[in-house]
């Protein structure tokens, strides 16, 4: 994926994490493990972007 694609993916993941936090707050979250999975995906994308910036 290109850097632009990764930044778009990061934006989408952050939006999804926000929506999951809202669902958790009002008690509608059906799969609590989904929150940590999205957080891990965000970390992966950030790691790839920072590695590319270093080179």
mmCIF file of the N, C-alpha and C atoms, coordinates in Angstrom:
data_MODEL
# 
_entry.id   MODEL 
# 
loop_
_atom_site.group_PDB 
_atom_site.id 
_atom_site.type_symbol 
_atom_site.label_atom_id 
_atom_site.label_alt_id 
_atom_site.label_comp_id 
_atom_site.label_asym_id 
_atom_site.label_entity_id 
_atom_site.label_seq_id 
_atom_site.pdbx_PDB_ins_code 
_atom_site.Cartn_x 
_atom_site.Cartn_y 
_atom_site.Cartn_z 
_atom_site.occupancy 
_atom_site.B_iso_or_equiv 
_atom_site.pdbx_formal_charge 
_atom_site.auth_seq_id 
_atom_site.auth_comp_id 
_atom_site.auth_asym_id 
_atom_site.auth_atom_id 
_atom_site.pdbx_PDB_model_num 
ATOM 1   N N  . UNK A 1 1  ? 0.839   -1.187 0.000  1.00 0.00 ? 1  UNK A N  1 
ATOM 2   C CA . UNK A 1 1  ? 0.000   0.000  0.000  1.00 0.00 ? 1  UNK A CA 1 
ATOM 3   C C  . UNK A 1 1  ? 0.881   1.247  0.000  1.00 0.00 ? 1  UNK A C  1 
ATOM 4   N N  . UNK A 1 2  ? 0.393   2.269  -0.617 1.00 0.00 ? 2  UNK A N  1 
ATOM 5   C CA . UNK A 1 2  ? 1.136   3.525  -0.630 1.00 0.00 ? 2  UNK A CA 1 
ATOM 6   C C  . UNK A 1 2  ? 0.922   4.264  0.693  1.00 0.00 ? 2  UNK A C  1 
ATOM 7   N N  . UNK A 1 3  ? 1.693   5.307  0.883  1.00 0.00 ? 3  UNK A N  1 
ATOM 8   C CA . UNK A 1 3  ? 1.570   6.103  2.106  1.00 0.00 ? 3  UNK A CA 1 
ATOM 9   C C  . UNK A 1 3  ? 0.184   6.733  2.219  1.00 0.00 ? 3  UNK A C  1 
ATOM 10  N N  . UNK A 1 4  ? -0.329  7.201  1.096  1.00 0.00 ? 4  UNK A N  1 
ATOM 11  C CA . UNK A 1 4  ? -1.663  7.811  1.112  1.00 0.00 ? 4  UNK A CA 1 
ATOM 12  C C  . UNK A 1 4  ? -2.733  6.789  1.489  1.00 0.00 ? 4  UNK A C  1 
ATOM 13  N N  . UNK A 1 5  ? -2.601  5.583  0.964  1.00 0.00 ? 5  UNK A N  1 
ATOM 14  C CA . UNK A 1 5  ? -3.554  4.524  1.311  1.00 0.00 ? 5  UNK A CA 1 
ATOM 15  C C  . UNK A 1 5  ? -3.476  4.192  2.797  1.00 0.00 ? 5  UNK A C  1 
ATOM 16  N N  . UNK A 1 6  ? -2.264  4.159  3.335  1.00 0.00 ? 6  UNK A N  1 
ATOM 17  C CA . UNK A 1 6  ? -2.094  3.859  4.752  1.00 0.00 ? 6  UNK A CA 1 
ATOM 18  C C  . UNK A 1 6  ? -2.679  4.968  5.624  1.00 0.00 ? 6  UNK A C  1 
ATOM 19  N N  . UNK A 1 7  ? -2.502  6.214  5.209  1.00 0.00 ? 7  UNK A N  1 
ATOM 20  C CA . UNK A 1 7  ? -3.074  7.320  5.981  1.00 0.00 ? 7  UNK A CA 1 
ATOM 21  C C  . UNK A 1 7  ? -4.596  7.273  5.959  1.00 0.00 ? 7  UNK A C  1 
ATOM 22  N N  . UNK A 1 8  ? -5.172  6.908  4.815  1.00 0.00 ? 8  UNK A N  1 
ATOM 23  C CA . UNK A 1 8  ? -6.625  6.771  4.733  1.00 0.00 ? 8  UNK A CA 1 
ATOM 24  C C  . UNK A 1 8  ? -7.093  5.620  5.617  1.00 0.00 ? 8  UNK A C  1 
ATOM 25  N N  . UNK A 1 9  ? -6.359  4.517  5.590  1.00 0.00 ? 9  UNK A N  1 
ATOM 26  C CA . UNK A 1 9  ? -6.692  3.374  6.437  1.00 0.00 ? 9  UNK A CA 1 
ATOM 27  C C  . UNK A 1 9  ? -6.609  3.756  7.919  1.00 0.00 ? 9  UNK A C  1 
ATOM 28  N N  . UNK A 1 10 ? -5.597  4.539  8.278  1.00 0.00 ? 10 UNK A N  1 
ATOM 29  C CA . UNK A 1 10 ? -5.450  4.995  9.655  1.00 0.00 ? 10 UNK A CA 1 
ATOM 30  C C  . UNK A 1 10 ? -6.632  5.877  10.065 1.00 0.00 ? 10 UNK A C  1 
ATOM 31  N N  . UNK A 1 11 ? -7.051  6.754  9.181  1.00 0.00 ? 11 UNK A N  1 
ATOM 32  C CA . UNK A 1 11 ? -8.205  7.609  9.456  1.00 0.00 ? 11 UNK A CA 1 
ATOM 33  C C  . UNK A 1 11 ? -9.458  6.756  9.681  1.00 0.00 ? 11 UNK A C  1 
ATOM 34  N N  . UNK A 1 12 ? -9.665  5.771  8.811  1.00 0.00 ? 12 UNK A N  1 
ATOM 35  C CA . UNK A 1 12 ? -10.833 4.892  8.935  1.00 0.00 ? 12 UNK A CA 1 
ATOM 36  C C  . UNK A 1 12 ? -10.793 4.076  10.227 1.00 0.00 ? 12 UNK A C  1 
ATOM 37  N N  . UNK A 1 13 ? -9.610  3.597  10.584 1.00 0.00 ? 13 UNK A N  1 
ATOM 38  C CA . UNK A 1 13 ? -9.480  2.819  11.820 1.00 0.00 ? 13 UNK A CA 1 
ATOM 39  C C  . UNK A 1 13 ? -9.730  3.689  13.048 1.00 0.00 ? 13 UNK A C  1 
ATOM 40  N N  . UNK A 1 14 ? -9.247  4.924  13.019 1.00 0.00 ? 14 UNK A N  1 
ATOM 41  C CA . UNK A 1 14 ? -9.500  5.832  14.145 1.00 0.00 ? 14 UNK A CA 1 
ATOM 42  C C  . UNK A 1 14 ? -10.986 6.130  14.284 1.00 0.00 ? 14 UNK A C  1 
ATOM 43  N N  . UNK A 1 15 ? -11.660 6.280  13.165 1.00 0.00 ? 15 UNK A N  1 
ATOM 44  C CA . UNK A 1 15 ? -13.105 6.513  13.201 1.00 0.00 ? 15 UNK A CA 1 
ATOM 45  C C  . UNK A 1 15 ? -13.828 5.288  13.770 1.00 0.00 ? 15 UNK A C  1 
ATOM 46  N N  . UNK A 1 16 ? -13.389 4.100  13.349 1.00 0.00 ? 16 UNK A N  1 
ATOM 47  C CA . UNK A 1 16 ? -14.004 2.878  13.869 1.00 0.00 ? 16 UNK A CA 1 
ATOM 48  C C  . UNK A 1 16 ? -13.748 2.727  15.367 1.00 0.00 ? 16 UNK A C  1 
ATOM 49  N N  . UNK A 1 17 ? -12.531 3.054  15.815 1.00 0.00 ? 17 UNK A N  1 
ATOM 50  C CA . UNK A 1 17 ? -12.220 2.977  17.240 1.00 0.00 ? 17 UNK A CA 1 
ATOM 51  C C  . UNK A 1 17 ? -13.099 3.936  18.035 1.00 0.00 ? 17 UNK A C  1 
ATOM 52  N N  . UNK A 1 18 ? -13.323 5.113  17.501 1.00 0.00 ? 18 UNK A N  1 
ATOM 53  C CA . UNK A 1 18 ? -14.199 6.083  18.157 1.00 0.00 ? 18 UNK A CA 1 
ATOM 54  C C  . UNK A 1 18 ? -15.613 5.524  18.289 1.00 0.00 ? 18 UNK A C  1 
ATOM 55  N N  . UNK A 1 19 ? -16.133 4.975  17.201 1.00 0.00 ? 19 UNK A N  1 
ATOM 56  C CA . UNK A 1 19 ? -17.481 4.416  17.224 1.00 0.00 ? 19 UNK A CA 1 
ATOM 57  C C  . UNK A 1 19 ? -17.590 3.254  18.215 1.00 0.00 ? 19 UNK A C  1 
ATOM 58  N N  . UNK A 1 20 ? -16.537 2.447  18.304 1.00 0.00 ? 20 UNK A N  1 
ATOM 59  C CA . UNK A 1 20 ? -16.549 1.337  19.259 1.00 0.00 ? 20 UNK A CA 1 
ATOM 60  C C  . UNK A 1 20 ? -16.528 1.843  20.697 1.00 0.00 ? 20 UNK A C  1 
ATOM 61  N N  . UNK A 1 21 ? -15.769 2.924  20.951 1.00 0.00 ? 21 UNK A N  1 
ATOM 62  C CA . UNK A 1 21 ? -15.752 3.503  22.297 1.00 0.00 ? 21 UNK A CA 1 
ATOM 63  C C  . UNK A 1 21 ? -17.123 4.035  22.686 1.00 0.00 ? 21 UNK A C  1 
ATOM 64  N N  . UNK A 1 22 ? -17.804 4.647  21.717 1.00 0.00 ? 22 UNK A N  1 
ATOM 65  C CA . UNK A 1 22 ? -19.152 5.152  21.979 1.00 0.00 ? 22 UNK A CA 1 
ATOM 66  C C  . UNK A 1 22 ? -20.089 3.988  22.292 1.00 0.00 ? 22 UNK A C  1 
ATOM 67  N N  . UNK A 1 23 ? -20.026 2.931  21.495 1.00 0.00 ? 23 UNK A N  1 
ATOM 68  C CA . UNK A 1 23 ? -20.866 1.758  21.730 1.00 0.00 ? 23 UNK A CA 1 
ATOM 69  C C  . UNK A 1 23 ? -20.587 1.140  23.095 1.00 0.00 ? 23 UNK A C  1 
ATOM 70  N N  . UNK A 1 24 ? -19.316 1.101  23.457 1.00 0.00 ? 24 UNK A N  1 
ATOM 71  C CA . UNK A 1 24 ? -18.951 0.551  24.760 1.00 0.00 ? 24 UNK A CA 1 
ATOM 72  C C  . UNK A 1 24 ? -19.530 1.404  25.879 1.00 0.00 ? 24 UNK A C  1 
ATOM 73  N N  . UNK A 1 25 ? -19.509 2.701  25.694 1.00 0.00 ? 25 UNK A N  1 
ATOM 74  C CA . UNK A 1 25 ? -20.017 3.613  26.710 1.00 0.00 ? 25 UNK A CA 1 
ATOM 75  C C  . UNK A 1 25 ? -21.505 3.492  26.949 1.00 0.00 ? 25 UNK A C  1 
ATOM 76  N N  . UNK A 1 26 ? -22.263 3.193  25.904 1.00 0.00 ? 26 UNK A N  1 
ATOM 77  C CA . UNK A 1 26 ? -23.705 3.079  26.067 1.00 0.00 ? 26 UNK A CA 1 
ATOM 78  C C  . UNK A 1 26 ? -24.167 1.630  26.191 1.00 0.00 ? 26 UNK A C  1 
ATOM 79  N N  . UNK A 1 27 ? -23.203 0.707  26.239 1.00 0.00 ? 27 UNK A N  1 
ATOM 80  C CA . UNK A 1 27 ? -23.530 -0.692 26.502 1.00 0.00 ? 27 UNK A CA 1 
ATOM 81  C C  . UNK A 1 27 ? -24.039 -1.471 25.310 1.00 0.00 ? 27 UNK A C  1 
ATOM 82  N N  . UNK A 1 28 ? -23.739 -1.052 24.107 1.00 0.00 ? 28 UNK A N  1 
ATOM 83  C CA . UNK A 1 28 ? -24.202 -1.755 22.920 1.00 0.00 ? 28 UNK A CA 1 
ATOM 84  C C  . UNK A 1 28 ? -23.113 -2.573 22.248 1.00 0.00 ? 28 UNK A C  1 
ATOM 85  N N  . UNK A 1 29 ? -21.945 -2.643 22.810 1.00 0.00 ? 29 UNK A N  1 
ATOM 86  C CA . UNK A 1 29 ? -20.830 -3.346 22.181 1.00 0.00 ? 29 UNK A CA 1 
ATOM 87  C C  . UNK A 1 29 ? -21.054 -4.849 22.271 1.00 0.00 ? 29 UNK A C  1 
ATOM 88  N N  . UNK A 1 30 ? -21.130 -5.498 21.108 1.00 0.00 ? 30 UNK A N  1 
ATOM 89  C CA . UNK A 1 30 ? -21.430 -6.929 21.101 1.00 0.00 ? 30 UNK A CA 1 
ATOM 90  C C  . UNK A 1 30 ? -20.162 -7.774 21.237 1.00 0.00 ? 30 UNK A C  1 
ATOM 91  N N  . UNK A 1 31 ? -19.037 -7.293 20.700 1.00 0.00 ? 31 UNK A N  1 
ATOM 92  C CA . UNK A 1 31 ? -17.781 -8.047 20.777 1.00 0.00 ? 31 UNK A CA 1 
ATOM 93  C C  . UNK A 1 31 ? -16.689 -7.157 21.366 1.00 0.00 ? 31 UNK A C  1 
ATOM 94  N N  . UNK A 1 32 ? -16.461 -7.248 22.672 1.00 0.00 ? 32 UNK A N  1 
ATOM 95  C CA . UNK A 1 32 ? -15.455 -6.386 23.310 1.00 0.00 ? 32 UNK A CA 1 
ATOM 96  C C  . UNK A 1 32 ? -14.039 -6.580 22.760 1.00 0.00 ? 32 UNK A C  1 
ATOM 97  N N  . UNK A 1 33 ? -13.739 -7.749 22.230 1.00 0.00 ? 33 UNK A N  1 
ATOM 98  C CA . UNK A 1 33 ? -12.398 -7.989 21.693 1.00 0.00 ? 33 UNK A CA 1 
ATOM 99  C C  . UNK A 1 33 ? -12.137 -7.177 20.434 1.00 0.00 ? 33 UNK A C  1 
ATOM 100 N N  . UNK A 1 34 ? -13.182 -6.674 19.814 1.00 0.00 ? 34 UNK A N  1 
ATOM 101 C CA . UNK A 1 34 ? -13.039 -5.884 18.604 1.00 0.00 ? 34 UNK A CA 1 
ATOM 102 C C  . UNK A 1 34 ? -12.297 -4.580 18.884 1.00 0.00 ? 34 UNK A C  1 
ATOM 103 N N  . UNK A 1 35 ? -12.457 -4.028 20.081 1.00 0.00 ? 35 UNK A N  1 
ATOM 104 C CA . UNK A 1 35 ? -11.783 -2.774 20.441 1.00 0.00 ? 35 UNK A CA 1 
ATOM 105 C C  . UNK A 1 35 ? -10.271 -2.972 20.407 1.00 0.00 ? 35 UNK A C  1 
ATOM 106 N N  . UNK A 1 36 ? -9.791  -4.032 21.023 1.00 0.00 ? 36 UNK A N  1 
ATOM 107 C CA . UNK A 1 36 ? -8.347  -4.257 21.052 1.00 0.00 ? 36 UNK A CA 1 
ATOM 108 C C  . UNK A 1 36 ? -7.812  -4.628 19.670 1.00 0.00 ? 36 UNK A C  1 
ATOM 109 N N  . UNK A 1 37 ? -8.607  -5.299 18.868 1.00 0.00 ? 37 UNK A N  1 
ATOM 110 C CA . UNK A 1 37 ? -8.167  -5.643 17.513 1.00 0.00 ? 37 UNK A CA 1 
ATOM 111 C C  . UNK A 1 37 ? -7.976  -4.384 16.670 1.00 0.00 ? 37 UNK A C  1 
ATOM 112 N N  . UNK A 1 38 ? -8.884  -3.434 16.799 1.00 0.00 ? 38 UNK A N  1 
ATOM 113 C CA . UNK A 1 38 ? -8.769  -2.180 16.046 1.00 0.00 ? 38 UNK A CA 1 
ATOM 114 C C  . UNK A 1 38 ? -7.571  -1.387 16.543 1.00 0.00 ? 38 UNK A C  1 
ATOM 115 N N  . UNK A 1 39 ? -7.358  -1.395 17.850 1.00 0.00 ? 39 UNK A N  1 
ATOM 116 C CA . UNK A 1 39 ? -6.198  -0.677 18.393 1.00 0.00 ? 39 UNK A CA 1 
ATOM 117 C C  . UNK A 1 39 ? -4.891  -1.275 17.872 1.00 0.00 ? 39 UNK A C  1 
ATOM 118 N N  . UNK A 1 40 ? -4.832  -2.600 17.767 1.00 0.00 ? 40 UNK A N  1 
ATOM 119 C CA . UNK A 1 40 ? -3.638  -3.255 17.224 1.00 0.00 ? 40 UNK A CA 1 
ATOM 120 C C  . UNK A 1 40 ? -3.427  -2.899 15.755 1.00 0.00 ? 40 UNK A C  1 
ATOM 121 N N  . UNK A 1 41 ? -4.514  -2.846 14.997 1.00 0.00 ? 41 UNK A N  1 
ATOM 122 C CA . UNK A 1 41 ? -4.405  -2.466 13.589 1.00 0.00 ? 41 UNK A CA 1 
ATOM 123 C C  . UNK A 1 41 ? -3.900  -1.039 13.442 1.00 0.00 ? 41 UNK A C  1 
ATOM 124 N N  . UNK A 1 42 ? -4.375  -0.139 14.304 1.00 0.00 ? 42 UNK A N  1 
ATOM 125 C CA . UNK A 1 42 ? -3.902  1.244  14.284 1.00 0.00 ? 42 UNK A CA 1 
ATOM 126 C C  . UNK A 1 42 ? -2.400  1.281  14.563 1.00 0.00 ? 42 UNK A C  1 
ATOM 127 N N  . UNK A 1 43 ? -1.951  0.516  15.533 1.00 0.00 ? 43 UNK A N  1 
ATOM 128 C CA . UNK A 1 43 ? -0.529  0.478  15.869 1.00 0.00 ? 43 UNK A CA 1 
ATOM 129 C C  . UNK A 1 43 ? 0.295   -0.062 14.707 1.00 0.00 ? 43 UNK A C  1 
ATOM 130 N N  . UNK A 1 44 ? -0.223  -1.061 14.015 1.00 0.00 ? 44 UNK A N  1 
ATOM 131 C CA . UNK A 1 44 ? 0.498   -1.621 12.864 1.00 0.00 ? 44 UNK A CA 1 
ATOM 132 C C  . UNK A 1 44 ? 0.677   -0.578 11.764 1.00 0.00 ? 44 UNK A C  1 
ATOM 133 N N  . UNK A 1 45 ? -0.389  0.129  11.449 1.00 0.00 ? 45 UNK A N  1 
ATOM 134 C CA . UNK A 1 45 ? -0.320  1.134  10.391 1.00 0.00 ? 45 UNK A CA 1 
ATOM 135 C C  . UNK A 1 45 ? 0.634   2.257  10.792 1.00 0.00 ? 45 UNK A C  1 
ATOM 136 N N  . UNK A 1 46 ? 0.561   2.702  12.041 1.00 0.00 ? 46 UNK A N  1 
ATOM 137 C CA . UNK A 1 46 ? 1.465   3.757  12.501 1.00 0.00 ? 46 UNK A CA 1 
ATOM 138 C C  . UNK A 1 46 ? 2.915   3.302  12.452 1.00 0.00 ? 46 UNK A C  1 
ATOM 139 N N  . UNK A 1 47 ? 3.169   2.049  12.783 1.00 0.00 ? 47 UNK A N  1 
ATOM 140 C CA . UNK A 1 47 ? 4.525   1.520  12.743 1.00 0.00 ? 47 UNK A CA 1 
ATOM 141 C C  . UNK A 1 47 ? 5.060   1.521  11.321 1.00 0.00 ? 47 UNK A C  1 
ATOM 142 N N  . UNK A 1 48 ? 4.249   1.074  10.385 1.00 0.00 ? 48 UNK A N  1 
ATOM 143 C CA . UNK A 1 48 ? 4.681   1.046  8.980  1.00 0.00 ? 48 UNK A CA 1 
ATOM 144 C C  . UNK A 1 48 ? 4.981   2.453  8.483  1.00 0.00 ? 48 UNK A C  1 
ATOM 145 N N  . UNK A 1 49 ? 4.103   3.404  8.807  1.00 0.00 ? 49 UNK A N  1 
ATOM 146 C CA . UNK A 1 49 ? 4.323   4.785  8.368  1.00 0.00 ? 49 UNK A CA 1 
ATOM 147 C C  . UNK A 1 49 ? 5.598   5.371  8.972  1.00 0.00 ? 49 UNK A C  1 
ATOM 148 N N  . UNK A 1 50 ? 5.839   5.109  10.240 1.00 0.00 ? 50 UNK A N  1 
ATOM 149 C CA . UNK A 1 50 ? 7.038   5.674  10.871 1.00 0.00 ? 50 UNK A CA 1 
ATOM 150 C C  . UNK A 1 50 ? 8.302   5.012  10.342 1.00 0.00 ? 50 UNK A C  1 
ATOM 151 N N  . UNK A 1 51 ? 8.245   3.726  10.016 1.00 0.00 ? 51 UNK A N  1 
ATOM 152 C CA . UNK A 1 51 ? 9.404   3.059  9.428  1.00 0.00 ? 51 UNK A CA 1 
ATOM 153 C C  . UNK A 1 51 ? 9.728   3.642  8.045  1.00 0.00 ? 51 UNK A C  1 
ATOM 154 N N  . UNK A 1 52 ? 8.700   3.938  7.288  1.00 0.00 ? 52 UNK A N  1 
ATOM 155 C CA . UNK A 1 52 ? 8.922   4.509  5.967  1.00 0.00 ? 52 UNK A CA 1 
ATOM 156 C C  . UNK A 1 52 ? 9.491   5.918  6.054  1.00 0.00 ? 52 UNK A C  1 
ATOM 157 N N  . UNK A 1 53 ? 9.117   6.666  7.089  1.00 0.00 ? 53 UNK A N  1 
ATOM 158 C CA . UNK A 1 53 ? 9.632   8.028  7.237  1.00 0.00 ? 53 UNK A CA 1 
ATOM 159 C C  . UNK A 1 53 ? 11.110  8.016  7.604  1.00 0.00 ? 53 UNK A C  1 
ATOM 160 N N  . UNK A 1 54 ? 11.548  7.003  8.303  1.00 0.00 ? 54 UNK A N  1 
ATOM 161 C CA . UNK A 1 54 ? 12.949  6.923  8.733  1.00 0.00 ? 54 UNK A CA 1 
ATOM 162 C C  . UNK A 1 54 ? 13.896  6.638  7.580  1.00 0.00 ? 54 UNK A C  1 
ATOM 163 N N  . UNK A 1 55 ? 13.409  5.989  6.541  1.00 0.00 ? 55 UNK A N  1 
ATOM 164 C CA . UNK A 1 55 ? 14.300  5.623  5.441  1.00 0.00 ? 55 UNK A CA 1 
ATOM 165 C C  . UNK A 1 55 ? 14.344  6.664  4.356  1.00 0.00 ? 55 UNK A C  1 
# 
